[in-house]
Amino acid sequence: MFGLMRKSRHEKICSNLHSHIKHYGEINRKHGSEIEEMKKQLVLENRRATYWKLKFLEPDKEPVILGSEEEIKYIKA
């Protein structure tokens, strides 16, 4: 009538939700560092693509690259 549920059903649903939250929290902790590393690599690849596009469009000019020495070497290679 009022949409009430039994206590046992409520506890079962809450237990299930807490289990899912715990599971996804563990996955996030496990793969979080890998995801961040992949994001950094994606940014670097986008910068590399932009460098080579500019180099192709204006071959007589050298595009400016900001970053560490290793990143600059990778972008220009």
PyMOL Python script that loads the backbone (N, CA, C, O; Angstrom):
from pymol import cmd

cmd.read_pdbstr("""\
ATOM      1  N   MET A   1       0.804  -1.182   0.000  1.00  0.00           N
ATOM      2  CA  MET A   1       0.000   0.000   0.000  1.00  0.00           C
ATOM      3  C   MET A   1       0.859   1.262   0.000  1.00  0.00           C
ATOM      4  O   MET A   1       0.643   2.156  -0.818  1.00  0.00           O
ATOM      5  N   PHE A   2       1.837   1.342   0.917  1.00  0.00           N
ATOM      6  CA  PHE A   2       2.686   2.521   0.994  1.00  0.00           C
ATOM      7  C   PHE A   2       4.067   2.281   0.382  1.00  0.00           C
ATOM      8  O   PHE A   2       4.931   3.153   0.463  1.00  0.00           O
ATOM      9  N   GLY A   3       4.283   1.139  -0.214  1.00  0.00           N
ATOM     10  CA  GLY A   3       5.572   0.832  -0.815  1.00  0.00           C
ATOM     11  C   GLY A   3       6.619   0.428   0.206  1.00  0.00           C
ATOM     12  O   GLY A   3       7.814   0.596  -0.038  1.00  0.00           O
ATOM     13  N   LEU A   4       6.201  -0.096   1.331  1.00  0.00           N
ATOM     14  CA  LEU A   4       7.151  -0.529   2.359  1.00  0.00           C
ATOM     15  C   LEU A   4       7.683  -1.906   2.022  1.00  0.00           C
ATOM     16  O   LEU A   4       7.029  -2.676   1.318  1.00  0.00           O
ATOM     17  N   MET A   5       8.878  -2.219   2.527  1.00  0.00           N
ATOM     18  CA  MET A   5       9.442  -3.539   2.301  1.00  0.00           C
ATOM     19  C   MET A   5       9.852  -4.143   3.638  1.00  0.00           C
ATOM     20  O   MET A   5      10.004  -3.446   4.642  1.00  0.00           O
ATOM     21  N   ARG A   6      10.020  -5.411   3.617  1.00  0.00           N
ATOM     22  CA  ARG A   6      10.421  -6.105   4.836  1.00  0.00           C
ATOM     23  C   ARG A   6      11.862  -5.789   5.171  1.00  0.00           C
ATOM     24  O   ARG A   6      12.662  -5.429   4.308  1.00  0.00           O
ATOM     25  N   LYS A   7      12.168  -5.932   6.438  1.00  0.00           N
ATOM     26  CA  LYS A   7      13.518  -5.625   6.919  1.00  0.00           C
ATOM     27  C   LYS A   7      14.552  -6.558   6.284  1.00  0.00           C
ATOM     28  O   LYS A   7      15.650  -6.115   5.946  1.00  0.00           O
ATOM     29  N   SER A   8      14.225  -7.821   6.119  1.00  0.00           N
ATOM     30  CA  SER A   8      15.167  -8.775   5.535  1.00  0.00           C
ATOM     31  C   SER A   8      15.487  -8.408   4.083  1.00  0.00           C
ATOM     32  O   SER A   8      16.636  -8.512   3.655  1.00  0.00           O
ATOM     33  N   ARG A   9      14.483  -7.984   3.335  1.00  0.00           N
ATOM     34  CA  ARG A   9      14.718  -7.579   1.936  1.00  0.00           C
ATOM     35  C   ARG A   9      15.574  -6.320   1.892  1.00  0.00           C
ATOM     36  O   ARG A   9      16.480  -6.214   1.066  1.00  0.00           O
ATOM     37  N   HIS A  10      15.296  -5.376   2.767  1.00  0.00           N
ATOM     38  CA  HIS A  10      16.080  -4.141   2.837  1.00  0.00           C
ATOM     39  C   HIS A  10      17.540  -4.451   3.165  1.00  0.00           C
ATOM     40  O   HIS A  10      18.445  -3.890   2.546  1.00  0.00           O
ATOM     41  N   GLU A  11      17.774  -5.331   4.124  1.00  0.00           N
ATOM     42  CA  GLU A  11      19.146  -5.705   4.487  1.00  0.00           C
ATOM     43  C   GLU A  11      19.848  -6.407   3.334  1.00  0.00           C
ATOM     44  O   GLU A  11      21.040  -6.193   3.112  1.00  0.00           O
ATOM     45  N   LYS A  12      19.120  -7.243   2.600  1.00  0.00           N
ATOM     46  CA  LYS A  12      19.701  -7.938   1.448  1.00  0.00           C
ATOM     47  C   LYS A  12      20.120  -6.932   0.369  1.00  0.00           C
ATOM     48  O   LYS A  12      21.210  -7.036  -0.193  1.00  0.00           O
ATOM     49  N   ILE A  13      19.260  -5.973   0.090  1.00  0.00           N
ATOM     50  CA  ILE A  13      19.571  -4.959  -0.923  1.00  0.00           C
ATOM     51  C   ILE A  13      20.756  -4.115  -0.490  1.00  0.00           C
ATOM     52  O   ILE A  13      21.655  -3.857  -1.291  1.00  0.00           O
ATOM     53  N   CYS A  14      20.771  -3.681   0.761  1.00  0.00           N
ATOM     54  CA  CYS A  14      21.887  -2.873   1.268  1.00  0.00           C
ATOM     55  C   CYS A  14      23.194  -3.652   1.231  1.00  0.00           C
ATOM     56  O   CYS A  14      24.231  -3.103   0.860  1.00  0.00           O
ATOM     57  N   SER A  15      23.153  -4.924   1.610  1.00  0.00           N
ATOM     58  CA  SER A  15      24.347  -5.765   1.579  1.00  0.00           C
ATOM     59  C   SER A  15      24.887  -5.886   0.154  1.00  0.00           C
ATOM     60  O   SER A  15      26.095  -5.823  -0.074  1.00  0.00           O
ATOM     61  N   ASN A  16      23.976  -6.060  -0.794  1.00  0.00           N
ATOM     62  CA  ASN A  16      24.367  -6.170  -2.194  1.00  0.00           C
ATOM     63  C   ASN A  16      25.019  -4.865  -2.672  1.00  0.00           C
ATOM     64  O   ASN A  16      26.051  -4.899  -3.342  1.00  0.00           O
ATOM     65  N   LEU A  17      24.427  -3.734  -2.334  1.00  0.00           N
ATOM     66  CA  LEU A  17      24.984  -2.441  -2.742  1.00  0.00           C
ATOM     67  C   LEU A  17      26.357  -2.203  -2.125  1.00  0.00           C
ATOM     68  O   LEU A  17      27.269  -1.731  -2.804  1.00  0.00           O
ATOM     69  N   HIS A  18      26.510  -2.528  -0.838  1.00  0.00           N
ATOM     70  CA  HIS A  18      27.800  -2.343  -0.183  1.00  0.00           C
ATOM     71  C   HIS A  18      28.867  -3.241  -0.801  1.00  0.00           C
ATOM     72  O   HIS A  18      30.030  -2.852  -0.913  1.00  0.00           O
ATOM     73  N   SER A  19      28.467  -4.431  -1.195  1.00  0.00           N
ATOM     74  CA  SER A  19      29.397  -5.346  -1.854  1.00  0.00           C
ATOM     75  C   SER A  19      29.874  -4.767  -3.179  1.00  0.00           C
ATOM     76  O   SER A  19      31.064  -4.824  -3.491  1.00  0.00           O
ATOM     77  N   HIS A  20      28.957  -4.215  -3.953  1.00  0.00           N
ATOM     78  CA  HIS A  20      29.321  -3.614  -5.242  1.00  0.00           C
ATOM     79  C   HIS A  20      30.220  -2.398  -5.042  1.00  0.00           C
ATOM     80  O   HIS A  20      31.195  -2.229  -5.775  1.00  0.00           O
ATOM     81  N   ILE A  21      29.916  -1.565  -4.083  1.00  0.00           N
ATOM     82  CA  ILE A  21      30.731  -0.376  -3.810  1.00  0.00           C
ATOM     83  C   ILE A  21      32.142  -0.789  -3.424  1.00  0.00           C
ATOM     84  O   ILE A  21      33.113  -0.194  -3.891  1.00  0.00           O
ATOM     85  N   LYS A  22      32.262  -1.793  -2.583  1.00  0.00           N
ATOM     86  CA  LYS A  22      33.574  -2.280  -2.155  1.00  0.00           C
ATOM     87  C   LYS A  22      34.354  -2.832  -3.349  1.00  0.00           C
ATOM     88  O   LYS A  22      35.544  -2.557  -3.505  1.00  0.00           O
ATOM     89  N   HIS A  23      33.673  -3.609  -4.185  1.00  0.00           N
ATOM     90  CA  HIS A  23      34.320  -4.216  -5.352  1.00  0.00           C
ATOM     91  C   HIS A  23      34.870  -3.151  -6.302  1.00  0.00           C
ATOM     92  O   HIS A  23      36.020  -3.240  -6.734  1.00  0.00           O
ATOM     93  N   TYR A  24      34.058  -2.149  -6.629  1.00  0.00           N
ATOM     94  CA  TYR A  24      34.502  -1.114  -7.558  1.00  0.00           C
ATOM     95  C   TYR A  24      35.563  -0.213  -6.931  1.00  0.00           C
ATOM     96  O   TYR A  24      36.413   0.323  -7.641  1.00  0.00           O
ATOM     97  N   GLY A  25      35.524  -0.041  -5.628  1.00  0.00           N
ATOM     98  CA  GLY A  25      36.584   0.708  -4.950  1.00  0.00           C
ATOM     99  C   GLY A  25      37.918   0.000  -5.058  1.00  0.00           C
ATOM    100  O   GLY A  25      38.947   0.639  -5.279  1.00  0.00           O
ATOM    101  N   GLU A  26      37.913  -1.320  -4.904  1.00  0.00           N
ATOM    102  CA  GLU A  26      39.147  -2.110  -5.049  1.00  0.00           C
ATOM    103  C   GLU A  26      39.684  -2.041  -6.475  1.00  0.00           C
ATOM    104  O   GLU A  26      40.892  -1.920  -6.683  1.00  0.00           O
ATOM    105  N   ILE A  27      38.793  -2.119  -7.449  1.00  0.00           N
ATOM    106  CA  ILE A  27      39.222  -2.032  -8.851  1.00  0.00           C
ATOM    107  C   ILE A  27      39.832  -0.661  -9.129  1.00  0.00           C
ATOM    108  O   ILE A  27      40.856  -0.565  -9.805  1.00  0.00           O
ATOM    109  N   ASN A  28      39.214   0.395  -8.614  1.00  0.00           N
ATOM    110  CA  ASN A  28      39.725   1.744  -8.832  1.00  0.00           C
ATOM    111  C   ASN A  28      41.112   1.905  -8.221  1.00  0.00           C
ATOM    112  O   ASN A  28      41.998   2.491  -8.843  1.00  0.00           O
ATOM    113  N   ARG A  29      41.308   1.390  -7.009  1.00  0.00           N
ATOM    114  CA  ARG A  29      42.634   1.474  -6.384  1.00  0.00           C
ATOM    115  C   ARG A  29      43.663   0.662  -7.155  1.00  0.00           C
ATOM    116  O   ARG A  29      44.815   1.077  -7.288  1.00  0.00           O
ATOM    117  N   LYS A  30      43.251  -0.494  -7.662  1.00  0.00           N
ATOM    118  CA  LYS A  30      44.172  -1.389  -8.367  1.00  0.00           C
ATOM    119  C   LYS A  30      44.633  -0.798  -9.699  1.00  0.00           C
ATOM    120  O   LYS A  30      45.813  -0.869 -10.042  1.00  0.00           O
ATOM    121  N   HIS A  31      43.694  -0.218 -10.442  1.00  0.00           N
ATOM    122  CA  HIS A  31      44.010   0.242 -11.798  1.00  0.00           C
ATOM    123  C   HIS A  31      44.143   1.753 -11.922  1.00  0.00           C
ATOM    124  O   HIS A  31      44.383   2.255 -13.020  1.00  0.00           O
ATOM    125  N   GLY A  32      43.995   2.482 -10.839  1.00  0.00           N
ATOM    126  CA  GLY A  32      44.051   3.943 -10.895  1.00  0.00           C
ATOM    127  C   GLY A  32      45.376   4.470 -11.403  1.00  0.00           C
ATOM    128  O   GLY A  32      45.398   5.386 -12.225  1.00  0.00           O
ATOM    129  N   SER A  33      46.499   3.905 -10.928  1.00  0.00           N
ATOM    130  CA  SER A  33      47.813   4.383 -11.364  1.00  0.00           C
ATOM    131  C   SER A  33      48.048   4.068 -12.843  1.00  0.00           C
ATOM    132  O   SER A  33      48.659   4.860 -13.561  1.00  0.00           O
ATOM    133  N   GLU A  34      47.562   2.909 -13.292  1.00  0.00           N
ATOM    134  CA  GLU A  34      47.707   2.553 -14.711  1.00  0.00           C
ATOM    135  C   GLU A  34      46.919   3.522 -15.590  1.00  0.00           C
ATOM    136  O   GLU A  34      47.391   3.921 -16.654  1.00  0.00           O
ATOM    137  N   ILE A  35      45.737   3.894 -15.152  1.00  0.00           N
ATOM    138  CA  ILE A  35      44.911   4.819 -15.912  1.00  0.00           C
ATOM    139  C   ILE A  35      45.581   6.187 -15.997  1.00  0.00           C
ATOM    140  O   ILE A  35      45.581   6.810 -17.058  1.00  0.00           O
ATOM    141  N   GLU A  36      46.146   6.656 -14.896  1.00  0.00           N
ATOM    142  CA  GLU A  36      46.837   7.948 -14.901  1.00  0.00           C
ATOM    143  C   GLU A  36      48.039   7.913 -15.842  1.00  0.00           C
ATOM    144  O   GLU A  36      48.288   8.884 -16.558  1.00  0.00           O
ATOM    145  N   GLU A  37      48.783   6.817 -15.850  1.00  0.00           N
ATOM    146  CA  GLU A  37      49.934   6.688 -16.746  1.00  0.00           C
ATOM    147  C   GLU A  37      49.481   6.710 -18.205  1.00  0.00           C
ATOM    148  O   GLU A  37      50.140   7.317 -19.049  1.00  0.00           O
ATOM    149  N   MET A  38      48.378   6.062 -18.502  1.00  0.00           N
ATOM    150  CA  MET A  38      47.860   6.055 -19.861  1.00  0.00           C
ATOM    151  C   MET A  38      47.380   7.445 -20.280  1.00  0.00           C
ATOM    152  O   MET A  38      47.538   7.827 -21.439  1.00  0.00           O
ATOM    153  N   LYS A  39      46.799   8.202 -19.353  1.00  0.00           N
ATOM    154  CA  LYS A  39      46.377   9.569 -19.654  1.00  0.00           C
ATOM    155  C   LYS A  39      47.574  10.442 -19.974  1.00  0.00           C
ATOM    156  O   LYS A  39      47.520  11.244 -20.907  1.00  0.00           O
ATOM    157  N   LYS A  40      48.670  10.301 -19.206  1.00  0.00           N
ATOM    158  CA  LYS A  40      49.885  11.078 -19.471  1.00  0.00           C
ATOM    159  C   LYS A  40      50.462  10.727 -20.841  1.00  0.00           C
ATOM    160  O   LYS A  40      50.908  11.608 -21.576  1.00  0.00           O
ATOM    161  N   GLN A  41      50.452   9.439 -21.180  1.00  0.00           N
ATOM    162  CA  GLN A  41      50.968   9.006 -22.481  1.00  0.00           C
ATOM    163  C   GLN A  41      50.100   9.553 -23.612  1.00  0.00           C
ATOM    164  O   GLN A  41      50.621   9.932 -24.661  1.00  0.00           O
ATOM    165  N   LEU A  42      48.794   9.598 -23.412  1.00  0.00           N
ATOM    166  CA  LEU A  42      47.887  10.138 -24.421  1.00  0.00           C
ATOM    167  C   LEU A  42      48.147  11.623 -24.653  1.00  0.00           C
ATOM    168  O   LEU A  42      48.154  12.079 -25.796  1.00  0.00           O
ATOM    169  N   VAL A  43      48.359  12.373 -23.589  1.00  0.00           N
ATOM    170  CA  VAL A  43      48.671  13.801 -23.718  1.00  0.00           C
ATOM    171  C   VAL A  43      49.969  13.985 -24.487  1.00  0.00           C
ATOM    172  O   VAL A  43      50.067  14.856 -25.351  1.00  0.00           O
ATOM    173  N   LEU A  44      50.961  13.167 -24.176  1.00  0.00           N
ATOM    174  CA  LEU A  44      52.248  13.259 -24.870  1.00  0.00           C
ATOM    175  C   LEU A  44      52.098  12.918 -26.353  1.00  0.00           C
ATOM    176  O   LEU A  44      52.693  13.582 -27.203  1.00  0.00           O
ATOM    177  N   GLU A  45      51.318  11.903 -26.666  1.00  0.00           N
ATOM    178  CA  GLU A  45      51.097  11.540 -28.070  1.00  0.00           C
ATOM    179  C   GLU A  45      50.344  12.644 -28.816  1.00  0.00           C
ATOM    180  O   GLU A  45      50.622  12.900 -29.988  1.00  0.00           O
ATOM    181  N   ASN A  46      49.399  13.292 -28.149  1.00  0.00           N
ATOM    182  CA  ASN A  46      48.681  14.407 -28.782  1.00  0.00           C
ATOM    183  C   ASN A  46      49.626  15.577 -29.049  1.00  0.00           C
ATOM    184  O   ASN A  46      49.530  16.227 -30.090  1.00  0.00           O
ATOM    185  N   ARG A  47      50.534  15.846 -28.118  1.00  0.00           N
ATOM    186  CA  ARG A  47      51.516  16.915 -28.328  1.00  0.00           C
ATOM    187  C   ARG A  47      52.444  16.567 -29.483  1.00  0.00           C
ATOM    188  O   ARG A  47      52.818  17.435 -30.271  1.00  0.00           O
ATOM    189  N   ARG A  48      52.815  15.289 -29.580  1.00  0.00           N
ATOM    190  CA  ARG A  48      53.686  14.843 -30.674  1.00  0.00           C
ATOM    191  C   ARG A  48      52.983  15.011 -32.016  1.00  0.00           C
ATOM    192  O   ARG A  48      53.584  15.477 -32.983  1.00  0.00           O
ATOM    193  N   ALA A  49      51.710  14.631 -32.073  1.00  0.00           N
ATOM    194  CA  ALA A  49      50.953  14.763 -33.318  1.00  0.00           C
ATOM    195  C   ALA A  49      50.823  16.229 -33.723  1.00  0.00           C
ATOM    196  O   ALA A  49      50.939  16.571 -34.900  1.00  0.00           O
ATOM    197  N   THR A  50      50.581  17.085 -32.742  1.00  0.00           N
ATOM    198  CA  THR A  50      50.461  18.515 -33.027  1.00  0.00           C
ATOM    199  C   THR A  50      51.773  19.076 -33.551  1.00  0.00           C
ATOM    200  O   THR A  50      51.775  19.883 -34.480  1.00  0.00           O
ATOM    201  N   TYR A  51      52.888  18.660 -32.967  1.00  0.00           N
ATOM    202  CA  TYR A  51      54.205  19.118 -33.415  1.00  0.00           C
ATOM    203  C   TYR A  51      54.422  18.762 -34.885  1.00  0.00           C
ATOM    204  O   TYR A  51      54.839  19.603 -35.681  1.00  0.00           O
ATOM    205  N   TRP A  52      54.138  17.520 -35.232  1.00  0.00           N
ATOM    206  CA  TRP A  52      54.396  17.091 -36.600  1.00  0.00           C
ATOM    207  C   TRP A  52      53.409  17.706 -37.591  1.00  0.00           C
ATOM    208  O   TRP A  52      53.756  17.915 -38.753  1.00  0.00           O
ATOM    209  N   LYS A  53      52.196  17.995 -37.154  1.00  0.00           N
ATOM    210  CA  LYS A  53      51.254  18.712 -38.030  1.00  0.00           C
ATOM    211  C   LYS A  53      51.775  20.107 -38.326  1.00  0.00           C
ATOM    212  O   LYS A  53      51.764  20.549 -39.476  1.00  0.00           O
ATOM    213  N   LEU A  54      52.235  20.808 -37.284  1.00  0.00           N
ATOM    214  CA  LEU A  54      52.778  22.153 -37.489  1.00  0.00           C
ATOM    215  C   LEU A  54      54.036  22.110 -38.341  1.00  0.00           C
ATOM    216  O   LEU A  54      54.243  22.973 -39.195  1.00  0.00           O
ATOM    217  N   LYS A  55      54.870  21.114 -38.113  1.00  0.00           N
ATOM    218  CA  LYS A  55      56.113  20.971 -38.888  1.00  0.00           C
ATOM    219  C   LYS A  55      55.783  20.738 -40.364  1.00  0.00           C
ATOM    220  O   LYS A  55      56.483  21.244 -41.241  1.00  0.00           O
ATOM    221  N   PHE A  56      54.729  19.981 -40.642  1.00  0.00           N
ATOM    222  CA  PHE A  56      54.328  19.718 -42.020  1.00  0.00           C
ATOM    223  C   PHE A  56      53.733  20.964 -42.669  1.00  0.00           C
ATOM    224  O   PHE A  56      54.020  21.255 -43.830  1.00  0.00           O
ATOM    225  N   LEU A  57      52.902  21.703 -41.925  1.00  0.00           N
ATOM    226  CA  LEU A  57      52.234  22.869 -42.494  1.00  0.00           C
ATOM    227  C   LEU A  57      53.187  24.029 -42.735  1.00  0.00           C
ATOM    228  O   LEU A  57      53.023  24.780 -43.696  1.00  0.00           O
ATOM    229  N   GLU A  58      54.183  24.177 -41.867  1.00  0.00           N
ATOM    230  CA  GLU A  58      55.167  25.260 -42.018  1.00  0.00           C
ATOM    231  C   GLU A  58      56.572  24.686 -41.856  1.00  0.00           C
ATOM    232  O   GLU A  58      57.166  24.796 -40.783  1.00  0.00           O
ATOM    233  N   PRO A  59      57.108  24.071 -42.918  1.00  0.00           N
ATOM    234  CA  PRO A  59      58.400  23.376 -42.808  1.00  0.00           C
ATOM    235  C   PRO A  59      59.583  24.306 -42.533  1.00  0.00           C
ATOM    236  O   PRO A  59      60.605  23.856 -42.016  1.00  0.00           O
ATOM    237  N   ASP A  60      59.465  25.593 -42.870  1.00  0.00           N
ATOM    238  CA  ASP A  60      60.583  26.509 -42.648  1.00  0.00           C
ATOM    239  C   ASP A  60      60.657  27.024 -41.209  1.00  0.00           C
ATOM    240  O   ASP A  60      61.639  27.668 -40.839  1.00  0.00           O
ATOM    241  N   LYS A  61      59.639  26.751 -40.395  1.00  0.00           N
ATOM    242  CA  LYS A  61      59.620  27.213 -39.003  1.00  0.00           C
ATOM    243  C   LYS A  61      59.719  26.012 -38.061  1.00  0.00           C
ATOM    244  O   LYS A  61      59.237  24.921 -38.366  1.00  0.00           O
ATOM    245  N   GLU A  62      60.353  26.239 -36.917  1.00  0.00           N
ATOM    246  CA  GLU A  62      60.460  25.197 -35.894  1.00  0.00           C
ATOM    247  C   GLU A  62      59.430  25.470 -34.796  1.00  0.00           C
ATOM    248  O   GLU A  62      59.512  26.498 -34.124  1.00  0.00           O
ATOM    249  N   PRO A  63      58.451  24.557 -34.601  1.00  0.00           N
ATOM    250  CA  PRO A  63      57.451  24.766 -33.537  1.00  0.00           C
ATOM    251  C   PRO A  63      58.089  24.743 -32.152  1.00  0.00           C
ATOM    252  O   PRO A  63      59.066  24.030 -31.922  1.00  0.00           O
ATOM    253  N   VAL A  64      57.542  25.514 -31.246  1.00  0.00           N
ATOM    254  CA  VAL A  64      58.044  25.576 -29.876  1.00  0.00           C
ATOM    255  C   VAL A  64      57.466  24.405 -29.087  1.00  0.00           C
ATOM    256  O   VAL A  64      56.266  24.136 -29.141  1.00  0.00           O
ATOM    257  N   ILE A  65      58.342  23.708 -28.348  1.00  0.00           N
ATOM    258  CA  ILE A  65      57.917  22.577 -27.533  1.00  0.00           C
ATOM    259  C   ILE A  65      58.270  22.880 -26.087  1.00  0.00           C
ATOM    260  O   ILE A  65      59.410  23.225 -25.773  1.00  0.00           O
ATOM    261  N   LEU A  66      57.281  22.748 -25.210  1.00  0.00           N
ATOM    262  CA  LEU A  66      57.519  22.925 -23.783  1.00  0.00           C
ATOM    263  C   LEU A  66      57.450  21.567 -23.099  1.00  0.00           C
ATOM    264  O   LEU A  66      56.595  20.743 -23.423  1.00  0.00           O
ATOM    265  N   GLY A  67      58.354  21.337 -22.152  1.00  0.00           N
ATOM    266  CA  GLY A  67      58.354  20.068 -21.421  1.00  0.00           C
ATOM    267  C   GLY A  67      59.753  19.685 -21.015  1.00  0.00           C
ATOM    268  O   GLY A  67      60.700  20.453 -21.183  1.00  0.00           O
ATOM    269  N   SER A  68      59.870  18.499 -20.482  1.00  0.00           N
ATOM    270  CA  SER A  68      61.186  18.012 -20.051  1.00  0.00           C
ATOM    271  C   SER A  68      62.023  17.631 -21.272  1.00  0.00           C
ATOM    272  O   SER A  68      61.515  17.518 -22.388  1.00  0.00           O
ATOM    273  N   GLU A  69      63.300  17.440 -21.032  1.00  0.00           N
ATOM    274  CA  GLU A  69      64.216  17.114 -22.126  1.00  0.00           C
ATOM    275  C   GLU A  69      63.852  15.771 -22.766  1.00  0.00           C
ATOM    276  O   GLU A  69      63.940  15.626 -23.985  1.00  0.00           O
ATOM    277  N   GLU A  70      63.448  14.796 -21.960  1.00  0.00           N
ATOM    278  CA  GLU A  70      63.061  13.500 -22.489  1.00  0.00           C
ATOM    279  C   GLU A  70      61.805  13.596 -23.364  1.00  0.00           C
ATOM    280  O   GLU A  70      61.714  12.956 -24.412  1.00  0.00           O
ATOM    281  N   GLU A  71      60.845  14.403 -22.916  1.00  0.00           N
ATOM    282  CA  GLU A  71      59.620  14.581 -23.693  1.00  0.00           C
ATOM    283  C   GLU A  71      59.921  15.254 -25.025  1.00  0.00           C
ATOM    284  O   GLU A  71      59.369  14.865 -26.054  1.00  0.00           O
ATOM    285  N   ILE A  72      60.786  16.255 -25.014  1.00  0.00           N
ATOM    286  CA  ILE A  72      61.135  16.950 -26.248  1.00  0.00           C
ATOM    287  C   ILE A  72      61.810  16.014 -27.233  1.00  0.00           C
ATOM    288  O   ILE A  72      61.510  16.040 -28.427  1.00  0.00           O
ATOM    289  N   LYS A  73      62.728  15.179 -26.732  1.00  0.00           N
ATOM    290  CA  LYS A  73      63.394  14.197 -27.603  1.00  0.00           C
ATOM    291  C   LYS A  73      62.376  13.220 -28.204  1.00  0.00           C
ATOM    292  O   LYS A  73      62.459  12.870 -29.381  1.00  0.00           O
ATOM    293  N   TYR A  74      61.420  12.786 -27.380  1.00  0.00           N
ATOM    294  CA  TYR A  74      60.410  11.838 -27.859  1.00  0.00           C
ATOM    295  C   TYR A  74      59.512  12.499 -28.910  1.00  0.00           C
ATOM    296  O   TYR A  74      59.188  11.879 -29.923  1.00  0.00           O
ATOM    297  N   ILE A  75      59.121  13.717 -28.681  1.00  0.00           N
ATOM    298  CA  ILE A  75      58.236  14.416 -29.611  1.00  0.00           C
ATOM    299  C   ILE A  75      58.930  14.635 -30.957  1.00  0.00           C
ATOM    300  O   ILE A  75      58.303  14.489 -32.006  1.00  0.00           O
ATOM    301  N   LYS A  76      60.202  14.980 -30.933  1.00  0.00           N
ATOM    302  CA  LYS A  76      60.925  15.256 -32.171  1.00  0.00           C
ATOM    303  C   LYS A  76      61.340  13.975 -32.899  1.00  0.00           C
ATOM    304  O   LYS A  76      61.655  14.028 -34.088  1.00  0.00           O
ATOM    305  N   ALA A  77      61.348  12.841 -32.224  1.00  0.00           N
ATOM    306  CA  ALA A  77      61.799  11.575 -32.858  1.00  0.00           C
ATOM    307  C   ALA A  77      60.730  10.995 -33.739  1.00  0.00           C
ATOM    308  O   ALA A  77      60.933   9.943 -34.345  1.00  0.00           O
TER     309      ALA A  77
END
""", "prot")
cmd.dss("prot")
cmd.show_as("cartoon", "prot")
cmd.util.cbc("prot")
cmd.orient("prot")
